[in-house]
Every structure is written in structure tokens, then in C-alpha cells.
Amino acid sequence: MDFSQYTFKPTEHRNKNVILVHFPYDPHLVQQFRDRFTSAKWSKTNKAWYLPDIPAVRTALKIEQRPFIAKQLTKIAPVNQAALIQYYDQLRLKALSQNTIRIYVAEFVHLLQLIKNYPVEELTPKRLKDYFLYCVYQEEMGERKMNGKINAIKFYFEKVLHRPQLFFDIPRPKKPVTLPKMLAKNEVVRLFKQLQNLKHRIALELCYGLGLRVSEVVAVKIRDIDSARMVVHIHGAKGKKDRIVPLPVTLLPKLREYYKQYSPKEYLLEGRYGGQYSKGSVQKVFKVAMKKAGIKKNIGVHGLRHSYATHLLESGTDMRFIQELLGHSSIKTTQVYTKVTPRSLRNIESPLDSL
């Protein structure tokens, strides 16, 4: 689509970030725009069409992305804005993933909001410990959340200010030892029966059939699927590792039908405005399907990946192969599935049965 006669203006409308679209009145231009953006809405107040100001829309309109850090700067006192910019720049220099950067910045901003006009670089170890205690007892943050928060704050003092590690020697709460949550095979069957939408079914079958993380599912591109070798290339997954996973035979015809129906351009699963399908949409699809299937387990879509690993183990697949398929760096991470596998539990006889 040629955007030369259209102008775009990011603004707020009804308390939401939107992009106003202006162009000379011409039935052809109106039709062209409406055909490309079927969900665009008309604003009587602004006398213009508008779209949500999200990354996918900005990409489609070929305009610059809104700087992520700009919104965060508005949340904190001016005295600490330079510190936040330095923090953000250092995170990017470390080439961390966008998701990690967002999490770290959010944790650092939380601290900056609480200290208000107090310079963050002047915080003492005692005040930092008081902050963590506040997070634990007042905001009731769990162990995993606290470990992530400590890592984020440590990064500022050690990597940005280059202070010695001992300066920030905060006691770590122990991580809870939890078992992976999973579904039985008959529950997976019931779940998939609820998926009438082909796109939704493909998304969840990729999670279970290939053992993918949600972030990996939405990142799969059309070119990553090698139907000749019946494999899928997973690029830049967790830890920036690539791997190859087998493509289930039953999934290939569904993928071909899906391609004809949806005609994706780059990513296998694309959003309304192009670009990656959102992780939140996949999670919502899973949640709705679970409710329709009447499965009351407290489990998220990541449970399909756990189910994939557990069911492979139950069928006799070697642990080392499962480790490679899941992309685990350590076999210890994969071995946790032995604790929830009925195949190994069935071999244990209770003393009650021998009485």
C-alpha cells in the first residue's frame, strides 16, 4: 500500500494511545485504507480515522517505533531520569533480549518510584535491604519475583556504577522447589476438541506437538518450516540458542490448509495488523479452551510444553533427546520430569500393598 498521501499523528484518544490518519478526501483512498485496516475507527472529535498505537501498527504504517524508555521516564522524578537512561543503555549494550530488558527496567523503575526525589546512586546497603523487606512484607512479592528484582537492582550498582559486588550482597530468598504442571493425554485431546478456529488450533498444537515456549511459537517464520526434512528451525530461543525440532506428520496438512486460508506474509502466526501474533492471544486461547473442556487444573499454556516432555518420557524417549528437543542447557533441568512421570512411579510398591 502506498502511504505517500497519508499522514500519521500519534496522540491520545479516550485515554488510549492511538495514531490518527489524515488524508485528502477521495473514495479510492478511503477504500484502500479500509481494505488494509479493517478495524480502523472514525473519530468525530478529531475528524480522522485512527488505529491503536502498537508496534505492529507502526511497522505496518512504516513509521518509527515509539521509544520504550520514554514512557518509563514520565513515571519517575527528574533527579533519577539520567540514571534510568544509563541503565537502559547498558542493558542494550549487553545485548539482552527485549523481554529481559523490559523486566529489568520495570523492576528498576519500581525502586525509583518509591524513592521519589532521592538520588538512586546515594542509596546505602541498609536502605536497599529496607526496600527489599518492604517488597516482601508490604507488597507480598514471592521468591521468584524477589530473585528477579535483586538481579535487576544488582545490575545497576555493579554494571552501571561499577561498584564492587560485595556492596550489594543482599541475602537471596530460596526458590521454591515446584513440579511442572501438565495435562494427561486425554485432557489434551479434550482441549484440542474445543478449538474450532484453525489459527488457534495451530498455535496450541505447536506448543504441545513440538514442545515450544509461547515466545517460540509466535516467533516461528514460514521459512523456518522445512517440510522436506519434516523439521522446524527454532531461532534465537531462550539463551539465544537455535535448535531443530521434528515436525509432527499430522500437523503438516493442517499447516498447508492454514497457509491457504490465512496467507501469512512472514511469521506463521500473524496479528491483525501483521507482525508477530501476541503471546497474550495464545495464552487467552488456551485459557478459554481449558474452560470449555471443563479442565479445572491451575495451569498455563506453558503446561503444554511440560506435557510434551512428560509424554515423551512416558513413551520411552531417551532423556538426552528430550533435553535437546526442549533446548535445555543442563540435563538437570530435564530430569525434573521424572518426578511426575507415572511410568517410573508405577514401579514403586507401597508398603501398604505388601501387608
FIVODREN-865056 format. One record per residue (C-alpha): residue number from 1; x, y, z. Coordinates in Angstrom, 3 decimals. Layout:
N
SITE num xx yy zz
SITE NUM X Y Z .
...
***
This chain:
355
SITE num xx yy zz
SITE 1 0.000 0.000 0.000 .
SITE 2 1.303 3.459 -0.951 .
SITE 3 1.222 5.774 2.092 .
SITE 4 2.513 8.887 0.301 .
SITE 5 -0.855 10.680 0.573 .
SITE 6 -1.477 9.731 4.185 .
SITE 7 -0.146 11.487 7.294 .
SITE 8 0.040 9.926 10.746 .
SITE 9 -0.161 11.651 14.116 .
SITE 10 0.362 9.711 17.394 .
SITE 11 -1.882 11.086 20.155 .
SITE 12 -4.295 10.103 22.949 .
SITE 13 -7.973 9.395 22.353 .
SITE 14 -10.354 8.186 25.060 .
SITE 15 -7.393 7.558 27.386 .
SITE 16 -5.679 5.280 24.868 .
SITE 17 -2.605 5.770 22.667 .
SITE 18 -3.733 5.953 19.055 .
SITE 19 -2.443 7.044 15.652 .
SITE 20 -4.643 9.494 13.746 .
SITE 21 -4.650 9.003 9.985 .
SITE 22 -5.245 12.087 7.793 .
SITE 23 -5.567 12.178 4.006 .
SITE 24 -7.402 14.201 1.325 .
SITE 25 -10.947 13.003 0.848 .
SITE 26 -11.001 10.587 -2.025 .
SITE 27 -13.247 7.477 -2.215 .
SITE 28 -10.319 5.481 -3.582 .
SITE 29 -8.024 6.481 -0.683 .
SITE 30 -10.777 5.704 1.849 .
SITE 31 -11.421 2.284 0.307 .
SITE 32 -7.717 1.497 0.070 .
SITE 33 -7.198 2.374 3.735 .
SITE 34 -10.292 0.482 4.935 .
SITE 35 -9.312 -2.606 2.956 .
SITE 36 -5.864 -2.642 4.555 .
SITE 37 -7.018 -1.766 8.103 .
SITE 38 -10.490 -3.244 8.501 .
SITE 39 -10.630 -2.469 12.234 .
SITE 40 -9.834 1.260 11.874 .
SITE 41 -12.331 3.552 13.611 .
SITE 42 -13.595 7.053 12.864 .
SITE 43 -13.199 9.855 15.413 .
SITE 44 -15.785 12.635 15.117 .
SITE 45 -13.791 14.744 17.580 .
SITE 46 -10.569 14.571 15.585 .
SITE 47 -12.282 14.187 12.208 .
SITE 48 -9.911 11.412 11.282 .
SITE 49 -9.553 7.645 11.160 .
SITE 50 -7.461 6.129 13.942 .
SITE 51 -5.632 2.930 14.813 .
SITE 52 -4.184 1.666 18.127 .
SITE 53 -0.632 2.859 18.716 .
SITE 54 1.061 -0.528 18.996 .
SITE 55 4.349 -1.795 17.466 .
SITE 56 2.608 -3.912 14.803 .
SITE 57 0.609 -0.916 13.539 .
SITE 58 3.687 1.331 13.446 .
SITE 59 5.501 -1.336 11.429 .
SITE 60 2.575 -1.634 9.009 .
SITE 61 2.445 2.160 8.581 .
SITE 62 6.257 2.280 8.169 .
SITE 63 6.716 4.872 10.925 .
SITE 64 9.319 4.911 13.701 .
SITE 65 8.616 2.840 16.804 .
SITE 66 7.812 4.745 19.994 .
SITE 67 10.884 4.624 22.281 .
SITE 68 10.187 2.145 25.064 .
SITE 69 12.098 4.143 27.654 .
SITE 70 10.249 7.427 27.005 .
SITE 71 7.100 6.249 28.783 .
SITE 72 9.119 4.965 31.759 .
SITE 73 10.849 8.338 32.216 .
SITE 74 7.497 10.022 32.827 .
SITE 75 6.909 7.770 35.852 .
SITE 76 9.922 8.904 37.897 .
SITE 77 11.379 12.112 39.370 .
SITE 78 13.727 14.169 37.133 .
SITE 79 16.626 13.595 39.547 .
SITE 80 16.745 9.903 38.561 .
SITE 81 15.935 10.123 34.849 .
SITE 82 19.599 10.193 33.802 .
SITE 83 20.212 7.059 35.891 .
SITE 84 17.359 5.250 34.131 .
SITE 85 18.701 6.206 30.693 .
SITE 86 22.186 4.944 31.649 .
SITE 87 20.624 1.749 32.965 .
SITE 88 18.637 1.201 29.754 .
SITE 89 21.650 1.883 27.530 .
SITE 90 23.811 -0.584 29.479 .
SITE 91 21.157 -3.292 29.199 .
SITE 92 21.108 -2.838 25.426 .
SITE 93 24.905 -2.904 25.229 .
SITE 94 24.797 -6.301 26.943 .
SITE 95 22.572 -7.446 24.050 .
SITE 96 19.952 -8.864 26.408 .
SITE 97 16.610 -9.939 24.972 .
SITE 98 13.834 -7.343 24.711 .
SITE 99 11.789 -9.281 27.247 .
SITE 100 14.654 -9.289 29.789 .
SITE 101 15.249 -5.568 29.235 .
SITE 102 11.584 -4.770 29.855 .
SITE 103 11.515 -6.837 33.054 .
SITE 104 14.735 -5.297 34.389 .
SITE 105 13.589 -1.749 33.587 .
SITE 106 10.216 -2.367 35.266 .
SITE 107 11.939 -3.577 38.451 .
SITE 108 14.341 -0.620 38.474 .
SITE 109 11.507 1.857 37.844 .
SITE 110 9.611 0.380 40.806 .
SITE 111 12.538 1.305 43.069 .
SITE 112 12.878 4.785 41.519 .
SITE 113 9.186 5.486 42.036 .
SITE 114 9.390 4.606 45.719 .
SITE 115 12.446 6.749 46.461 .
SITE 116 10.920 9.709 44.559 .
SITE 117 13.385 12.663 44.650 .
SITE 118 16.178 10.778 46.424 .
SITE 119 19.162 10.080 44.093 .
SITE 120 19.337 6.347 43.456 .
SITE 121 23.160 6.295 43.381 .
SITE 122 23.201 7.514 47.016 .
SITE 123 21.248 4.555 48.371 .
SITE 124 23.108 2.676 51.102 .
SITE 125 23.099 -1.115 51.560 .
SITE 126 20.813 -0.638 54.575 .
SITE 127 18.256 1.360 52.601 .
SITE 128 18.338 -1.217 49.828 .
SITE 129 17.706 -4.011 52.328 .
SITE 130 14.801 -1.981 53.724 .
SITE 131 13.428 -1.707 50.184 .
SITE 132 13.583 -5.479 49.669 .
SITE 133 11.929 -6.090 53.041 .
SITE 134 9.169 -3.684 52.013 .
SITE 135 8.670 -5.694 48.793 .
SITE 136 8.439 -8.950 50.740 .
SITE 137 6.240 -7.898 53.656 .
SITE 138 4.212 -4.965 52.323 .
SITE 139 3.782 -5.904 48.668 .
SITE 140 3.948 -9.661 49.416 .
SITE 141 6.222 -10.488 46.492 .
SITE 142 7.113 -14.155 46.116 .
SITE 143 10.524 -15.804 45.973 .
SITE 144 10.858 -15.857 42.178 .
SITE 145 9.773 -12.252 41.869 .
SITE 146 12.281 -11.182 44.531 .
SITE 147 15.148 -13.016 42.870 .
SITE 148 14.422 -11.221 39.606 .
SITE 149 14.183 -7.883 41.399 .
SITE 150 17.521 -8.377 43.170 .
SITE 151 19.185 -9.254 39.851 .
SITE 152 17.775 -6.094 38.266 .
SITE 153 18.954 -3.806 41.081 .
SITE 154 22.359 -5.531 41.234 .
SITE 155 22.802 -4.799 37.539 .
SITE 156 22.585 -1.043 38.150 .
SITE 157 25.061 -0.876 41.012 .
SITE 158 27.533 -3.391 39.569 .
SITE 159 27.327 -2.894 35.778 .
SITE 160 26.330 0.775 35.507 .
SITE 161 28.036 2.293 38.557 .
SITE 162 30.788 -0.384 38.544 .
SITE 163 30.563 -0.843 42.309 .
SITE 164 32.097 -3.995 43.871 .
SITE 165 29.769 -6.957 44.075 .
SITE 166 30.138 -7.049 47.845 .
SITE 167 28.442 -3.655 48.020 .
SITE 168 25.168 -5.256 47.094 .
SITE 169 25.415 -8.546 48.955 .
SITE 170 21.711 -8.985 49.697 .
SITE 171 20.605 -12.385 51.102 .
SITE 172 18.641 -14.304 48.490 .
SITE 173 15.331 -15.975 49.326 .
SITE 174 15.290 -19.661 48.428 .
SITE 175 13.484 -20.590 45.236 .
SITE 176 10.525 -22.890 45.870 .
SITE 177 11.010 -26.409 44.513 .
SITE 178 7.924 -26.949 42.368 .
SITE 179 6.991 -29.714 39.958 .
SITE 180 5.979 -28.889 36.368 .
SITE 181 2.216 -28.674 35.831 .
SITE 182 0.934 -30.803 32.972 .
SITE 183 -2.086 -32.346 31.317 .
SITE 184 -2.847 -36.026 30.787 .
SITE 185 -3.154 -37.198 27.164 .
SITE 186 -6.941 -37.498 27.362 .
SITE 187 -7.088 -33.924 28.675 .
SITE 188 -5.014 -32.711 25.719 .
SITE 189 -7.499 -34.433 23.385 .
SITE 190 -10.438 -32.740 25.160 .
SITE 191 -8.648 -29.392 24.979 .
SITE 192 -7.989 -29.599 21.219 .
SITE 193 -11.624 -30.581 20.538 .
SITE 194 -12.671 -27.118 21.724 .
SITE 195 -10.564 -25.346 19.075 .
SITE 196 -12.780 -24.650 16.071 .
SITE 197 -10.623 -21.769 14.829 .
SITE 198 -7.780 -23.194 12.703 .
SITE 199 -5.308 -20.482 13.718 .
SITE 200 -5.965 -21.122 17.415 .
SITE 201 -5.560 -24.867 16.951 .
SITE 202 -2.252 -24.447 15.088 .
SITE 203 -0.935 -22.212 17.903 .
SITE 204 -1.668 -24.735 20.672 .
SITE 205 -0.608 -27.762 18.615 .
SITE 206 2.772 -26.084 18.100 .
SITE 207 3.070 -25.722 21.888 .
SITE 208 2.243 -29.367 22.555 .
SITE 209 3.339 -31.111 19.352 .
SITE 210 6.789 -29.503 19.237 .
SITE 211 7.261 -28.652 22.921 .
SITE 212 7.684 -24.941 22.199 .
SITE 213 7.580 -21.987 24.565 .
SITE 214 4.887 -19.409 23.706 .
SITE 215 7.615 -16.917 22.732 .
SITE 216 8.985 -19.515 20.289 .
SITE 217 5.560 -20.265 18.809 .
SITE 218 4.863 -16.638 17.846 .
SITE 219 8.430 -16.244 16.510 .
SITE 220 8.195 -19.143 14.017 .
SITE 221 8.506 -17.830 10.457 .
SITE 222 7.239 -19.537 7.323 .
SITE 223 10.795 -20.124 6.132 .
SITE 224 11.591 -21.970 9.397 .
SITE 225 9.332 -24.881 8.408 .
SITE 226 11.193 -27.496 6.357 .
SITE 227 8.514 -29.888 5.101 .
SITE 228 11.049 -31.861 3.019 .
SITE 229 13.016 -32.841 6.131 .
SITE 230 9.931 -32.627 8.417 .
SITE 231 11.636 -30.314 10.897 .
SITE 232 11.161 -26.783 12.225 .
SITE 233 14.083 -24.442 12.916 .
SITE 234 13.764 -22.531 16.193 .
SITE 235 15.933 -19.412 16.070 .
SITE 236 17.252 -17.310 18.965 .
SITE 237 15.254 -19.065 21.665 .
SITE 238 15.879 -18.698 25.409 .
SITE 239 19.593 -18.157 25.973 .
SITE 240 19.921 -17.119 22.293 .
SITE 241 20.164 -20.766 21.251 .
SITE 242 18.984 -22.258 17.954 .
SITE 243 17.664 -25.787 17.707 .
SITE 244 15.799 -28.091 15.340 .
SITE 245 12.644 -29.967 16.369 .
SITE 246 10.727 -32.634 14.428 .
SITE 247 7.507 -31.571 12.702 .
SITE 248 4.617 -33.931 13.557 .
SITE 249 3.261 -35.715 10.487 .
SITE 250 -0.342 -34.934 11.482 .
SITE 251 0.408 -31.206 11.693 .
SITE 252 1.721 -30.728 8.129 .
SITE 253 -1.659 -30.954 6.281 .
SITE 254 -3.176 -28.544 8.826 .
SITE 255 -0.331 -26.096 8.208 .
SITE 256 -0.933 -26.246 4.460 .
SITE 257 -4.664 -25.658 4.936 .
SITE 258 -3.880 -22.798 7.320 .
SITE 259 -1.490 -21.191 4.793 .
SITE 260 -4.154 -21.233 2.074 .
SITE 261 -6.757 -19.751 4.410 .
SITE 262 -4.693 -17.016 6.109 .
SITE 263 -1.855 -16.286 3.623 .
SITE 264 0.708 -15.186 6.262 .
SITE 265 3.488 -12.968 4.896 .
SITE 266 6.467 -13.549 7.209 .
SITE 267 5.514 -15.125 10.539 .
SITE 268 3.482 -18.306 10.580 .
SITE 269 1.082 -16.745 13.104 .
SITE 270 0.479 -13.067 12.408 .
SITE 271 -1.563 -10.435 14.205 .
SITE 272 -4.409 -8.362 12.836 .
SITE 273 -2.007 -5.682 11.597 .
SITE 274 0.772 -8.047 10.536 .
SITE 275 3.889 -8.896 12.531 .
SITE 276 4.010 -11.481 15.292 .
SITE 277 0.830 -12.821 16.860 .
SITE 278 0.856 -11.758 20.503 .
SITE 279 1.813 -14.161 23.293 .
SITE 280 -1.171 -12.871 25.261 .
SITE 281 -3.539 -14.012 22.488 .
SITE 282 -2.144 -17.561 22.604 .
SITE 283 -2.482 -17.612 26.391 .
SITE 284 -6.082 -16.404 26.122 .
SITE 285 -6.913 -19.093 23.539 .
SITE 286 -5.557 -21.736 25.938 .
SITE 287 -7.482 -20.360 28.907 .
SITE 288 -10.798 -20.264 27.010 .
SITE 289 -10.288 -23.793 25.631 .
SITE 290 -9.486 -25.126 29.117 .
SITE 291 -12.720 -23.658 30.455 .
SITE 292 -14.778 -25.085 27.593 .
SITE 293 -13.160 -28.506 28.096 .
SITE 294 -14.062 -28.431 31.786 .
SITE 295 -10.444 -28.930 32.874 .
SITE 296 -10.076 -27.221 36.240 .
SITE 297 -6.312 -27.562 36.709 .
SITE 298 -4.496 -24.360 37.658 .
SITE 299 -2.147 -24.406 34.687 .
SITE 300 -0.967 -22.005 31.974 .
SITE 301 -0.238 -22.585 28.302 .
SITE 302 3.394 -23.427 29.207 .
SITE 303 1.907 -26.612 30.658 .
SITE 304 1.575 -27.929 27.095 .
SITE 305 5.383 -27.861 26.807 .
SITE 306 5.629 -29.710 30.125 .
SITE 307 3.050 -32.216 28.855 .
SITE 308 5.088 -32.783 25.663 .
SITE 309 8.211 -33.608 27.673 .
SITE 310 6.386 -35.830 30.153 .
SITE 311 4.546 -37.787 27.466 .
SITE 312 7.797 -38.324 25.536 .
SITE 313 9.404 -39.673 28.682 .
SITE 314 6.430 -41.968 29.327 .
SITE 315 6.763 -43.386 25.801 .
SITE 316 10.409 -44.316 26.460 .
SITE 317 12.234 -41.428 24.719 .
SITE 318 15.816 -41.041 25.938 .
SITE 319 16.333 -38.188 28.422 .
SITE 320 19.188 -36.725 26.362 .
SITE 321 16.978 -36.434 23.288 .
SITE 322 14.289 -34.688 25.308 .
SITE 323 16.918 -32.267 26.628 .
SITE 324 17.924 -31.354 23.070 .
SITE 325 14.325 -31.035 21.869 .
SITE 326 13.462 -28.662 24.719 .
SITE 327 16.673 -26.664 24.353 .
SITE 328 17.765 -27.179 27.981 .
SITE 329 21.395 -26.315 28.747 .
SITE 330 21.564 -28.783 31.628 .
SITE 331 20.217 -32.322 31.888 .
SITE 332 19.229 -31.474 35.470 .
SITE 333 16.509 -29.192 34.148 .
SITE 334 15.068 -32.037 32.065 .
SITE 335 15.305 -34.611 34.871 .
SITE 336 12.538 -32.851 36.806 .
SITE 337 10.044 -34.623 34.513 .
SITE 338 10.988 -37.983 36.004 .
SITE 339 9.272 -36.842 39.213 .
SITE 340 5.882 -36.515 37.515 .
SITE 341 6.066 -39.491 35.139 .
SITE 342 3.633 -42.310 36.025 .
SITE 343 5.872 -44.835 34.181 .
SITE 344 8.512 -44.530 36.892 .
SITE 345 6.023 -44.144 39.731 .
SITE 346 4.172 -47.346 38.799 .
SITE 347 7.298 -49.401 39.579 .
SITE 348 7.186 -48.328 43.225 .
SITE 349 5.192 -50.594 45.523 .
SITE 350 3.691 -49.021 48.619 .
SITE 351 4.370 -50.853 51.939 .
SITE 352 0.584 -50.930 52.359 .
SITE 353 0.298 -53.299 49.377 .
SITE 354 2.736 -55.768 50.900 .
SITE 355 0.889 -56.172 54.202 .
***
